[in-house]
Amino acid sequence: MTKIRTRYAPSPTGRMHVGNLRTALYAYLIAKHENGDFILRIEDTDQERFVEGAVDIIYRTLEKTGLIHDEGPDKDGGVGPYVQSDRQKTGIYLTYAKKLIEKGEAYYCFCDKERLAGLKSQIVEGKEITVYDKHCLSLSKEEVDEKLKAGIPYVIRQNNPTEGTTTFHDEIYGDITVDNSELDDMILIKSDGYPTYNFANVVDDHLMGITHVVRGNEYLSSSPKYNRLYEAFGWEVPVYVHCPLITDEEHHKLSKRCGHSSYEDLIEQGFLTEAVVNFVALLGWSPTESNEEIFSLKQLAGIFDYCHISKSPAVFDYTKLKWMNGEYIKAMDENTFYEMAEPYLKQAISKDIDLHKVASMVKTRIEIFPDIPELVDFLEELPEYDPSMYAHKKMKTTTESSLTVLKDLLPVLEKQEDYSNDALYELLLSYVSEKGCKNGYVFWPVRTAVSGKQMTPAGATEIMELLGKEESIVRIKKGITLLESTQ
């Protein structure tokens, strides 16, 4: 059995889009599921779109996400170079393009911009495209040689048939047949001597022994042209795996403008790498054996079957990603969590408060780290709040009952020396027992007074332990004053 070899071949044009990360992830999983090789190739032939520092982003993202390549620019596996501009310097693409010219499968085209601009356009699948009219195909060998000697700029075009059909097979979408009249004679070598993406990736995939090609379904329409190139060379066609489109929640293509379209965007928003990888794996694929949704990269490699990739567009559900991230946060060990939470805690709290205790309170209540400051800022300073918060239907409290509770408890709390959570809890429980009421009837007004918030990451006595006696008393007195003003 042939060893499976997949590749991730990004263009260094900026941050790694979620769709590109999914392509890399699926290519990695297909290889690792069968103990195959995962290759990194940098496709930098489009010099105009090259962004300084983007190659470093590719390396950094693959390393952080655990998608470790077996071969690449930094790990020679014997089929390098692994950077297209370096391959270009060896003359490899021009050599193969000339082989196609010899076979009659490609030809030199010397048409200038003016002539190309005058070509008629036609509508194909609702899109207006200009199909080259094969004008230069009729040039004799002598005419071609003459123009080459004269240094007239040229491109090399693929010579595609204009009649009949071409059928290719995709593992997800099945057999797809296109009319050859739609194929157009695409450019293989540009006038600057660089290959087009379409040509270079076919040559490189073959020479690197790539068995499975994973890419987005926007390349489906180009696949017949790729197949014709493979067949013209007499090469084996790889297995194609085209992934579905990723859309936002409004079912529009996920764009850079949405603010969470790249891996680095998500990390900056407080998401964990493991959660992002897990989430991206489920954008268009799901396991057949279980309804589980939380998987490590190793588990994914064990169960990933590309045959179960969906044809339907995958919706980037931000709410689900946040839930998933929350699950990963809950599973973190305390020390790692504290290290990551500390900057956010310090953002909200400058007082001498036990931040480790605060961290353990918020751990199960956040979905992303930037949730923390808003959750704990009341510990730094009591916010302005509406006294109507004291009235709570479920707790059976009113502003009147709350005032009574706080006034009763104030002298007791002033006498209390032990402000540990346990001691304060016992104190409030004894008052509950004495009054013969439910816990909430007492705990709700106290928590409201010491926090000024409806939602807190901890109960009344835990908050008082953190604040200490002096601050707790100050806040309860403020609560009493506030409630008295409403009576």
Secondary structure as UniProt FT lines:
FT   STRAND          5..8
FT   HELIX           18..33
FT   TURN            34..35
FT   STRAND          37..40
FT   HELIX           47..49
FT   TURN            52..53
FT   HELIX           54..65
FT   STRAND          71..72
FT   TURN            73..74
FT   HELIX           84..89
FT   TURN            90..91
FT   HELIX           92..103
FT   STRAND          106..109
FT   HELIX           113..117
FT   STRAND          121..124
FT   TURN            125..126
FT   STRAND          127..130
FT   HELIX           135..138
FT   HELIX           141..149
FT   TURN            150..151
FT   STRAND          155..158
FT   STRAND          165..170
FT   TURN            171..173
FT   STRAND          174..179
FT   HELIX           180..182
FT   STRAND          187..189
FT   TURN            191..192
FT   HELIX           197..207
FT   TURN            208..209
FT   STRAND          212..216
FT   HELIX           217..222
FT   HELIX           223..233
FT   STRAND          239..243
FT   STRAND          246..247
FT   TURN            249..250
FT   HELIX           256..258
FT   HELIX           263..268
FT   TURN            269..270
FT   HELIX           273..281
FT   HELIX           297..303
FT   HELIX           306..308
FT   STRAND          314..315
FT   HELIX           318..330
FT   HELIX           334..348
FT   HELIX           355..362
FT   TURN            363..365
FT   HELIX           369..371
FT   HELIX           372..376
FT   HELIX           377..379
FT   HELIX           387..390
FT   TURN            393..396
FT   HELIX           399..415
FT   HELIX           421..435
FT   HELIX           439..451
FT   HELIX           460..484
FT   TURN            485..486
//
